[in-house]
Amino acid sequence: MNTVAMADSARAAAPALDVERIRADFPILQIRPRGRPLVYLDSAATSQKPRQVIDALRRYYEEENGNIHRGVHYLSELATLRYDETREATRRFLNAESVNEVVFTRNTTEGINLVASSFGQAFVRAGDEIVVSLMEHHSNIVPWQLLCERSGAVLRAVPVTDTGELDLGAFESLLGPRTRLVALTWVSNSLGTVNPVERIVAIAHARGIPVLLDGAQAAPHLAIDVRAVGCDFLAFSGHKMLGPTGVGVLYARGDWFDRLPPYQGGGDMIDTVTIEKTTYAKAPSRFEAGTPDIGSVVAFRAAIEYLERTGLDAIQRHEHALVAEATAQVGALPGVRLVGTAPGKAGVLSFTMEGVHPHDIATILDQHGIAIRAGHHCTQPLMQRFGCGATARASFYLYNTMDEVNALVAGLHRVREVFA
Ligand code: PMP
């Protein structure tokens, strides 16, 4: 389907979201940067937060703050209850079997580092192989490189096609008897490609190889069912899905957590400690050493509930309509090259403009109140694959409108005029 037909078919499936009502929940959308209405098209970097999340954070510090798991007093018990309620909400959001499969981290990066460290220590030896892809965020490359340096293992990367899809044939042929883990992104932050994760997991599992998915760009946008996908690990960040910064999730299926050695040592992750020897708590406590960002975890529940109430399917339909329209309009501008044109993309539009550096595009748009991102998006191997050091990237979420797509296009016309 060409881009115009894509836009038509997305429009036909009318977005079911009441976007004006949603926008009213996000106080920051009312600010006027440089005297212009804010057009926020950088949600792939971090999402804005609804009043419900901000209120939950304020309520926590005004009425509920205490340290968890350590006290018998009212506030300690209340904070522990609220913290555990978010764990249950996360379990439900993922359709995980047990709350013991859910560990709170700071962010996606920490979740992946945890697996690279603990799984690596237990299961990866010199000569073993870890498979990633060329479209990974640096946070799903560098932790594995550090593991390879420590252990003598080897990192292999699945190539990416010209449209920005994983080459699944090459993926299969990279899997061998020494492959210990496959670590791939679910949705690409630079291209918007949604990878066929169920198929990927089935291919890897048929060879007995576990799979970690980087869900940083999936959890905000897709209805996730970890039991249907079957992945062994899934890492994502609260701040990209309407939640506060400082909270992330690492899901591990079944007894994986109990098979891994601790990541960090400290309070709350032990069973008994003597100077001679420590025994460790079971998951999830084993992987939550020290005082976590309790307030953010508690407020994260409000983000999950907001997404559930709004409906991930409706959000996805809305984003598809926006990105299809943006693709059609931006793709038709002279000198524009779209980077990442996979069918069924998530709400990300990456592009370059002949004769204009992406940073200049972003700077000129910013003067009109339009926030996009320019750079390598922490995916330098992918930028090299597409022969560009950087792209301009607009990313869409539930609070964006067709008017904002039009504002982006009008802004890009002005960029062209400046560089004519
Ligand atoms: N993976 C992907 C695909 C991402 O888009 C991001 C954030 N840009 C990350 C990992 C890292 O997320 P965080 O910085 O929240 O750890």
Residues whose N, C-alpha, C, O or C-beta is under 5 A from the ligand:
A	BS01	PMP	A44 N107 T108 T109 H137 S139 T185 V187 N189 D214 A216 Q217 S237
